[in-house]
Amino acid sequence: MDDHSLFTFQDIAYECISLNYKKRPTMDMVVDRIEVALEYHVNRRR
């Protein structure tokens, strides 16, 4: 797994479990960040 992809997943995961619900990302934001992580991963395999 690409390091950038892993760190992207890690960052979004920590944001999702924030005790302050106002700091939690929306589902649209989560999807966007996962798509970015996928791009990192796919581009690494080329």
mmCIF file as Biopython writes it, N, C-alpha, C and O atoms, coordinates in Angstrom:
data_model
#
loop_
_atom_site.group_PDB
_atom_site.id
_atom_site.type_symbol
_atom_site.label_atom_id
_atom_site.label_alt_id
_atom_site.label_comp_id
_atom_site.label_asym_id
_atom_site.label_entity_id
_atom_site.label_seq_id
_atom_site.pdbx_PDB_ins_code
_atom_site.Cartn_x
_atom_site.Cartn_y
_atom_site.Cartn_z
_atom_site.occupancy
_atom_site.B_iso_or_equiv
_atom_site.auth_seq_id
_atom_site.auth_asym_id
_atom_site.pdbx_PDB_model_num
ATOM 1   N N  . MET A ? 1  ? 0.846   -1.175 0.000   1.0 0.0 1  A 1 
ATOM 2   C CA . MET A ? 1  ? 0.000   0.000  0.000   1.0 0.0 1  A 1 
ATOM 3   C C  . MET A ? 1  ? 0.893   1.240  0.000   1.0 0.0 1  A 1 
ATOM 4   O O  . MET A ? 1  ? 1.915   1.281  0.684   1.0 0.0 1  A 1 
ATOM 5   N N  . ASP A ? 2  ? 0.500   2.231  -0.762  1.0 0.0 2  A 1 
ATOM 6   C CA . ASP A ? 2  ? 1.229   3.490  -0.827  1.0 0.0 2  A 1 
ATOM 7   C C  . ASP A ? 2  ? 1.109   4.238  0.499   1.0 0.0 2  A 1 
ATOM 8   O O  . ASP A ? 2  ? 0.039   4.266  1.107   1.0 0.0 2  A 1 
ATOM 9   N N  . ASP A ? 3  ? 2.209   4.843  0.942   1.0 0.0 3  A 1 
ATOM 10  C CA . ASP A ? 3  ? 2.198   5.580  2.208   1.0 0.0 3  A 1 
ATOM 11  C C  . ASP A ? 3  ? 1.190   6.724  2.212   1.0 0.0 3  A 1 
ATOM 12  O O  . ASP A ? 3  ? 0.507   6.950  3.211   1.0 0.0 3  A 1 
ATOM 13  N N  . HIS A ? 4  ? 1.096   7.446  1.094   1.0 0.0 4  A 1 
ATOM 14  C CA . HIS A ? 4  ? 0.134   8.555  1.014   1.0 0.0 4  A 1 
ATOM 15  C C  . HIS A ? 4  ? -1.291  8.040  1.168   1.0 0.0 4  A 1 
ATOM 16  O O  . HIS A ? 4  ? -2.121  8.674  1.821   1.0 0.0 4  A 1 
ATOM 17  N N  . SER A ? 5  ? -1.567  6.901  0.572   1.0 0.0 5  A 1 
ATOM 18  C CA . SER A ? 5  ? -2.892  6.303  0.678   1.0 0.0 5  A 1 
ATOM 19  C C  . SER A ? 5  ? -3.193  5.923  2.124   1.0 0.0 5  A 1 
ATOM 20  O O  . SER A ? 5  ? -4.271  6.216  2.641   1.0 0.0 5  A 1 
ATOM 21  N N  . LEU A ? 6  ? -2.245  5.277  2.762   1.0 0.0 6  A 1 
ATOM 22  C CA . LEU A ? 6  ? -2.414  4.861  4.150   1.0 0.0 6  A 1 
ATOM 23  C C  . LEU A ? 6  ? -2.639  6.061  5.060   1.0 0.0 6  A 1 
ATOM 24  O O  . LEU A ? 6  ? -3.538  6.040  5.901   1.0 0.0 6  A 1 
ATOM 25  N N  . PHE A ? 7  ? -1.831  7.108  4.900   1.0 0.0 7  A 1 
ATOM 26  C CA . PHE A ? 7  ? -1.976  8.290  5.748   1.0 0.0 7  A 1 
ATOM 27  C C  . PHE A ? 7  ? -3.297  9.003  5.498   1.0 0.0 7  A 1 
ATOM 28  O O  . PHE A ? 7  ? -3.873  9.583  6.418   1.0 0.0 7  A 1 
ATOM 29  N N  . THR A ? 8  ? -3.776  8.964  4.270   1.0 0.0 8  A 1 
ATOM 30  C CA . THR A ? 8  ? -5.079  9.567  3.967   1.0 0.0 8  A 1 
ATOM 31  C C  . THR A ? 8  ? -6.184  8.827  4.708   1.0 0.0 8  A 1 
ATOM 32  O O  . THR A ? 8  ? -7.065  9.450  5.301   1.0 0.0 8  A 1 
ATOM 33  N N  . PHE A ? 9  ? -6.138  7.484  4.675   1.0 0.0 9  A 1 
ATOM 34  C CA . PHE A ? 9  ? -7.120  6.693  5.426   1.0 0.0 9  A 1 
ATOM 35  C C  . PHE A ? 9  ? -7.015  6.965  6.918   1.0 0.0 9  A 1 
ATOM 36  O O  . PHE A ? 9  ? -8.030  7.100  7.601   1.0 0.0 9  A 1 
ATOM 37  N N  . GLN A ? 10 ? -5.806  7.044  7.417   1.0 0.0 10 A 1 
ATOM 38  C CA . GLN A ? 10 ? -5.586  7.285  8.844   1.0 0.0 10 A 1 
ATOM 39  C C  . GLN A ? 10 ? -6.166  8.638  9.253   1.0 0.0 10 A 1 
ATOM 40  O O  . GLN A ? 10 ? -6.865  8.740  10.261  1.0 0.0 10 A 1 
ATOM 41  N N  . ASP A ? 11 ? -5.875  9.664  8.476   1.0 0.0 11 A 1 
ATOM 42  C CA . ASP A ? 11 ? -6.376  10.998 8.805   1.0 0.0 11 A 1 
ATOM 43  C C  . ASP A ? 11 ? -7.896  11.046 8.835   1.0 0.0 11 A 1 
ATOM 44  O O  . ASP A ? 11 ? -8.488  11.593 9.766   1.0 0.0 11 A 1 
ATOM 45  N N  . ILE A ? 12 ? -8.519  10.480 7.826   1.0 0.0 12 A 1 
ATOM 46  C CA . ILE A ? 12 ? -9.987  10.534 7.774   1.0 0.0 12 A 1 
ATOM 47  C C  . ILE A ? 12 ? -10.600 9.703  8.900   1.0 0.0 12 A 1 
ATOM 48  O O  . ILE A ? 12 ? -11.642 10.067 9.446   1.0 0.0 12 A 1 
ATOM 49  N N  . ALA A ? 13 ? -9.961  8.600  9.245   1.0 0.0 13 A 1 
ATOM 50  C CA . ALA A ? 13 ? -10.470 7.763  10.347  1.0 0.0 13 A 1 
ATOM 51  C C  . ALA A ? 13 ? -10.438 8.533  11.659  1.0 0.0 13 A 1 
ATOM 52  O O  . ALA A ? 13 ? -11.409 8.504  12.415  1.0 0.0 13 A 1 
ATOM 53  N N  . TYR A ? 14 ? -9.339  9.218  11.939  1.0 0.0 14 A 1 
ATOM 54  C CA . TYR A ? 14 ? -9.247  9.993  13.176  1.0 0.0 14 A 1 
ATOM 55  C C  . TYR A ? 14 ? -10.241 11.146 13.187  1.0 0.0 14 A 1 
ATOM 56  O O  . TYR A ? 14 ? -10.802 11.470 14.234  1.0 0.0 14 A 1 
ATOM 57  N N  . GLU A ? 15 ? -10.461 11.757 12.052  1.0 0.0 15 A 1 
ATOM 58  C CA . GLU A ? 15 ? -11.453 12.827 11.989  1.0 0.0 15 A 1 
ATOM 59  C C  . GLU A ? 15 ? -12.857 12.285 12.276  1.0 0.0 15 A 1 
ATOM 60  O O  . GLU A ? 15 ? -13.665 12.961 12.913  1.0 0.0 15 A 1 
ATOM 61  N N  . CYS A ? 16 ? -13.140 11.091 11.817  1.0 0.0 16 A 1 
ATOM 62  C CA . CYS A ? 16 ? -14.473 10.502 11.993  1.0 0.0 16 A 1 
ATOM 63  C C  . CYS A ? 16 ? -14.780 10.159 13.443  1.0 0.0 16 A 1 
ATOM 64  O O  . CYS A ? 16 ? -15.948 10.113 13.828  1.0 0.0 16 A 1 
ATOM 65  N N  . ILE A ? 17 ? -13.755 9.917  14.256  1.0 0.0 17 A 1 
ATOM 66  C CA . ILE A ? 17 ? -14.002 9.540  15.654  1.0 0.0 17 A 1 
ATOM 67  C C  . ILE A ? 17 ? -13.792 10.703 16.615  1.0 0.0 17 A 1 
ATOM 68  O O  . ILE A ? 17 ? -13.703 10.502 17.826  1.0 0.0 17 A 1 
ATOM 69  N N  . SER A ? 18 ? -13.715 11.908 16.083  1.0 0.0 18 A 1 
ATOM 70  C CA . SER A ? 18 ? -13.539 13.081 16.929  1.0 0.0 18 A 1 
ATOM 71  C C  . SER A ? 18 ? -14.677 13.169 17.939  1.0 0.0 18 A 1 
ATOM 72  O O  . SER A ? 18 ? -15.839 12.943 17.602  1.0 0.0 18 A 1 
ATOM 73  N N  . LEU A ? 19 ? -14.333 13.499 19.175  1.0 0.0 19 A 1 
ATOM 74  C CA . LEU A ? 19 ? -15.354 13.663 20.203  1.0 0.0 19 A 1 
ATOM 75  C C  . LEU A ? 19 ? -16.226 14.887 19.934  1.0 0.0 19 A 1 
ATOM 76  O O  . LEU A ? 19 ? -17.379 14.940 20.360  1.0 0.0 19 A 1 
ATOM 77  N N  . ASN A ? 20 ? -15.679 15.851 19.237  1.0 0.0 20 A 1 
ATOM 78  C CA . ASN A ? 20 ? -16.436 17.052 18.860  1.0 0.0 20 A 1 
ATOM 79  C C  . ASN A ? 20 ? -17.127 16.765 17.523  1.0 0.0 20 A 1 
ATOM 80  O O  . ASN A ? 20 ? -16.478 16.755 16.477  1.0 0.0 20 A 1 
ATOM 81  N N  . TYR A ? 21 ? -18.403 16.538 17.558  1.0 0.0 21 A 1 
ATOM 82  C CA . TYR A ? 21 ? -19.128 16.143 16.348  1.0 0.0 21 A 1 
ATOM 83  C C  . TYR A ? 21 ? -19.047 17.196 15.249  1.0 0.0 21 A 1 
ATOM 84  O O  . TYR A ? 21 ? -19.191 16.861 14.073  1.0 0.0 21 A 1 
ATOM 85  N N  . LYS A ? 22 ? -18.823 18.441 15.596  1.0 0.0 22 A 1 
ATOM 86  C CA . LYS A ? 22 ? -18.724 19.496 14.591  1.0 0.0 22 A 1 
ATOM 87  C C  . LYS A ? 22 ? -17.443 19.379 13.765  1.0 0.0 22 A 1 
ATOM 88  O O  . LYS A ? 22 ? -17.370 19.906 12.655  1.0 0.0 22 A 1 
ATOM 89  N N  . LYS A ? 23 ? -16.444 18.697 14.298  1.0 0.0 23 A 1 
ATOM 90  C CA . LYS A ? 23 ? -15.179 18.518 13.574  1.0 0.0 23 A 1 
ATOM 91  C C  . LYS A ? 23 ? -15.192 17.260 12.709  1.0 0.0 23 A 1 
ATOM 92  O O  . LYS A ? 23 ? -14.256 17.026 11.945  1.0 0.0 23 A 1 
ATOM 93  N N  . ARG A ? 24 ? -16.238 16.454 12.823  1.0 0.0 24 A 1 
ATOM 94  C CA . ARG A ? 24 ? -16.323 15.241 12.016  1.0 0.0 24 A 1 
ATOM 95  C C  . ARG A ? 24 ? -16.666 15.589 10.568  1.0 0.0 24 A 1 
ATOM 96  O O  . ARG A ? 24 ? -17.476 16.480 10.316  1.0 0.0 24 A 1 
ATOM 97  N N  . PRO A ? 25 ? -16.050 14.888 9.622   1.0 0.0 25 A 1 
ATOM 98  C CA . PRO A ? 25 ? -16.326 15.172 8.210   1.0 0.0 25 A 1 
ATOM 99  C C  . PRO A ? 25 ? -17.695 14.640 7.792   1.0 0.0 25 A 1 
ATOM 100 O O  . PRO A ? 25 ? -18.237 13.713 8.394   1.0 0.0 25 A 1 
ATOM 101 N N  . THR A ? 26 ? -18.232 15.254 6.747   1.0 0.0 26 A 1 
ATOM 102 C CA . THR A ? 26 ? -19.484 14.755 6.178   1.0 0.0 26 A 1 
ATOM 103 C C  . THR A ? 26 ? -19.178 13.496 5.363   1.0 0.0 26 A 1 
ATOM 104 O O  . THR A ? 26 ? -18.015 13.209 5.079   1.0 0.0 26 A 1 
ATOM 105 N N  . MET A ? 27 ? -20.190 12.763 4.998   1.0 0.0 27 A 1 
ATOM 106 C CA . MET A ? 27 ? -19.976 11.572 4.175   1.0 0.0 27 A 1 
ATOM 107 C C  . MET A ? 27 ? -19.404 11.951 2.814   1.0 0.0 27 A 1 
ATOM 108 O O  . MET A ? 27 ? -18.586 11.212 2.266   1.0 0.0 27 A 1 
ATOM 109 N N  . ASP A ? 28 ? -19.813 13.071 2.267   1.0 0.0 28 A 1 
ATOM 110 C CA . ASP A ? 28 ? -19.248 13.527 0.994   1.0 0.0 28 A 1 
ATOM 111 C C  . ASP A ? 28 ? -17.744 13.758 1.118   1.0 0.0 28 A 1 
ATOM 112 O O  . ASP A ? 28 ? -16.981 13.414 0.215   1.0 0.0 28 A 1 
ATOM 113 N N  . MET A ? 29 ? -17.321 14.341 2.239   1.0 0.0 29 A 1 
ATOM 114 C CA . MET A ? 29 ? -15.899 14.569 2.461   1.0 0.0 29 A 1 
ATOM 115 C C  . MET A ? 29 ? -15.150 13.244 2.588   1.0 0.0 29 A 1 
ATOM 116 O O  . MET A ? 29 ? -14.050 13.088 2.057   1.0 0.0 29 A 1 
ATOM 117 N N  . VAL A ? 30 ? -15.755 12.296 3.294   1.0 0.0 30 A 1 
ATOM 118 C CA . VAL A ? 30 ? -15.134 10.980 3.461   1.0 0.0 30 A 1 
ATOM 119 C C  . VAL A ? 30 ? -14.956 10.304 2.102   1.0 0.0 30 A 1 
ATOM 120 O O  . VAL A ? 30 ? -13.891 9.763  1.805   1.0 0.0 30 A 1 
ATOM 121 N N  . VAL A ? 31 ? -15.984 10.337 1.299   1.0 0.0 31 A 1 
ATOM 122 C CA . VAL A ? 31 ? -15.915 9.720  -0.032  1.0 0.0 31 A 1 
ATOM 123 C C  . VAL A ? 31 ? -14.830 10.386 -0.867  1.0 0.0 31 A 1 
ATOM 124 O O  . VAL A ? 31 ? -14.048 9.700  -1.526  1.0 0.0 31 A 1 
ATOM 125 N N  . ASP A ? 32 ? -14.774 11.708 -0.846  1.0 0.0 32 A 1 
ATOM 126 C CA . ASP A ? 32 ? -13.750 12.426 -1.609  1.0 0.0 32 A 1 
ATOM 127 C C  . ASP A ? 32 ? -12.349 12.019 -1.175  1.0 0.0 32 A 1 
ATOM 128 O O  . ASP A ? 32 ? -11.478 11.799 -2.016  1.0 0.0 32 A 1 
ATOM 129 N N  . ARG A ? 33 ? -12.128 11.918 0.128   1.0 0.0 33 A 1 
ATOM 130 C CA . ARG A ? 33 ? -10.798 11.569 0.636   1.0 0.0 33 A 1 
ATOM 131 C C  . ARG A ? 33 ? -10.439 10.124 0.310   1.0 0.0 33 A 1 
ATOM 132 O O  . ARG A ? 33 ? -9.282  9.822  0.019   1.0 0.0 33 A 1 
ATOM 133 N N  . ILE A ? 34 ? -11.428 9.228  0.359   1.0 0.0 34 A 1 
ATOM 134 C CA . ILE A ? 34 ? -11.157 7.830  -0.001  1.0 0.0 34 A 1 
ATOM 135 C C  . ILE A ? 34 ? -10.817 7.729  -1.483  1.0 0.0 34 A 1 
ATOM 136 O O  . ILE A ? 34 ? -9.962  6.933  -1.872  1.0 0.0 34 A 1 
ATOM 137 N N  . GLU A ? 35 ? -11.476 8.525  -2.303  1.0 0.0 35 A 1 
ATOM 138 C CA . GLU A ? 35 ? -11.148 8.530  -3.733  1.0 0.0 35 A 1 
ATOM 139 C C  . GLU A ? 35 ? -9.718  9.020  -3.965  1.0 0.0 35 A 1 
ATOM 140 O O  . GLU A ? 35 ? -9.020  8.504  -4.838  1.0 0.0 35 A 1 
ATOM 141 N N  . VAL A ? 36 ? -9.287  9.998  -3.198  1.0 0.0 36 A 1 
ATOM 142 C CA . VAL A ? 36 ? -7.905  10.481 -3.290  1.0 0.0 36 A 1 
ATOM 143 C C  . VAL A ? 36 ? -6.938  9.368  -2.887  1.0 0.0 36 A 1 
ATOM 144 O O  . VAL A ? 36 ? -5.923  9.153  -3.548  1.0 0.0 36 A 1 
ATOM 145 N N  . ALA A ? 37 ? -7.256  8.664  -1.805  1.0 0.0 37 A 1 
ATOM 146 C CA . ALA A ? 37 ? -6.409  7.561  -1.356  1.0 0.0 37 A 1 
ATOM 147 C C  . ALA A ? 37 ? -6.323  6.479  -2.426  1.0 0.0 37 A 1 
ATOM 148 O O  . ALA A ? 37 ? -5.257  5.904  -2.646  1.0 0.0 37 A 1 
ATOM 149 N N  . LEU A ? 38 ? -7.413  6.207  -3.076  1.0 0.0 38 A 1 
ATOM 150 C CA . LEU A ? 38 ? -7.422  5.215  -4.151  1.0 0.0 38 A 1 
ATOM 151 C C  . LEU A ? 38 ? -6.536  5.665  -5.308  1.0 0.0 38 A 1 
ATOM 152 O O  . LEU A ? 38 ? -5.801  4.860  -5.881  1.0 0.0 38 A 1 
ATOM 153 N N  . GLU A ? 39 ? -6.604  6.945  -5.649  1.0 0.0 39 A 1 
ATOM 154 C CA . GLU A ? 39 ? -5.755  7.469  -6.720  1.0 0.0 39 A 1 
ATOM 155 C C  . GLU A ? 39 ? -4.275  7.299  -6.382  1.0 0.0 39 A 1 
ATOM 156 O O  . GLU A ? 39 ? -3.483  6.905  -7.238  1.0 0.0 39 A 1 
ATOM 157 N N  . TYR A ? 40 ? -3.899  7.597  -5.135  1.0 0.0 40 A 1 
ATOM 158 C CA . TYR A ? 40 ? -2.516  7.393  -4.714  1.0 0.0 40 A 1 
ATOM 159 C C  . TYR A ? 40 ? -2.114  5.931  -4.914  1.0 0.0 40 A 1 
ATOM 160 O O  . TYR A ? 40 ? -1.039  5.633  -5.434  1.0 0.0 40 A 1 
ATOM 161 N N  . HIS A ? 41 ? -2.986  5.041  -4.495  1.0 0.0 41 A 1 
ATOM 162 C CA . HIS A ? 41 ? -2.698  3.617  -4.555  1.0 0.0 41 A 1 
ATOM 163 C C  . HIS A ? 41 ? -2.588  3.139  -6.007  1.0 0.0 41 A 1 
ATOM 164 O O  . HIS A ? 41 ? -1.659  2.405  -6.344  1.0 0.0 41 A 1 
ATOM 165 N N  . VAL A ? 42 ? -3.505  3.536  -6.847  1.0 0.0 42 A 1 
ATOM 166 C CA . VAL A ? 42 ? -3.510  3.106  -8.244  1.0 0.0 42 A 1 
ATOM 167 C C  . VAL A ? 42 ? -2.287  3.662  -8.977  1.0 0.0 42 A 1 
ATOM 168 O O  . VAL A ? 42 ? -1.648  2.950  -9.752  1.0 0.0 42 A 1 
ATOM 169 N N  . ASN A ? 43 ? -1.966  4.921  -8.734  1.0 0.0 43 A 1 
ATOM 170 C CA . ASN A ? 43 ? -0.819  5.531  -9.404  1.0 0.0 43 A 1 
ATOM 171 C C  . ASN A ? 43 ? 0.491   4.917  -8.970  1.0 0.0 43 A 1 
ATOM 172 O O  . ASN A ? 43 ? 1.447   4.899  -9.745  1.0 0.0 43 A 1 
ATOM 173 N N  . ARG A ? 44 ? 0.561   4.417  -7.759  1.0 0.0 44 A 1 
ATOM 174 C CA . ARG A ? 44 ? 1.779   3.763  -7.279  1.0 0.0 44 A 1 
ATOM 175 C C  . ARG A ? 44 ? 2.026   2.460  -8.007  1.0 0.0 44 A 1 
ATOM 176 O O  . ARG A ? 44 ? 3.175   2.081  -8.233  1.0 0.0 44 A 1 
ATOM 177 N N  . ARG A ? 45 ? 0.967   1.777  -8.373  1.0 0.0 45 A 1 
ATOM 178 C CA . ARG A ? 45 ? 1.076   0.462  -9.020  1.0 0.0 45 A 1 
ATOM 179 C C  . ARG A ? 45 ? 1.484   0.561  -10.480 1.0 0.0 45 A 1 
ATOM 180 O O  . ARG A ? 45 ? 1.788   -0.460 -11.096 1.0 0.0 45 A 1 
ATOM 181 N N  . ARG A ? 46 ? 1.500   1.750  -11.046 1.0 0.0 46 A 1 
ATOM 182 C CA . ARG A ? 46 ? 1.842   1.916  -12.464 1.0 0.0 46 A 1 
ATOM 183 C C  . ARG A ? 46 ? 3.324   1.914  -12.682 1.0 0.0 46 A 1 
ATOM 184 O O  . ARG A ? 46 ? 3.781   2.043  -13.817 1.0 0.0 46 A 1 
#
